């Protein structure tokens, strides 16, 4: 699926390096060692199974609000540990200018599609 990204050639080249994919949140739990973090399992249709994603969304939305949602993941980040739990991607979100609210980026395209920014 394609989305308009505007800007010059250099920016467009950099945007094409992002592996943005649409998945579905299968499971959401509070992180056992961090009150502000969720640990989610997100299905990207990969043969290896769902990816584990650690996000700091606790103060912005309930686990129930995340469960089953269509989300966009940045899938080609280097795995990193957050409070001892490996996160294998990043959820794409939009923050209010003052940081008071967060919304998940939701694209109404098929699950498992790669999002290509033009």
HELIX and SHEET records of a PDB file:
HELIX    1   1 UNK A    9  UNK A   15  1                                   7    
HELIX    2   2 UNK A   63  UNK A   66  1                                   4    
SHEET    1   A 5 UNK A   2  UNK A   3  0                                        
SHEET    2   A 5 UNK A 114  UNK A 117  1                                        
SHEET    3   A 5 UNK A  20  UNK A  30 -1                                        
SHEET    4   A 5 UNK A  38  UNK A  43 -1                                        
SHEET    5   A 5 UNK A  51  UNK A  55 -1                                        
SHEET    1   B 5 UNK A   2  UNK A   3  0                                        
SHEET    2   B 5 UNK A 114  UNK A 117  1                                        
SHEET    3   B 5 UNK A  20  UNK A  30 -1                                        
SHEET    4   B 5 UNK A  70  UNK A  74 -1                                        
SHEET    5   B 5 UNK A  90  UNK A  91 -1                                        
SHEET    1   C 2 UNK A  80  UNK A  82  0                                        
SHEET    2   C 2 UNK A  85  UNK A  87 -1                                        
SHEET    1   D 2 UNK A  93  UNK A  95  0                                        
SHEET    2   D 2 UNK A 102  UNK A 104 -1                                        
END                                                                             
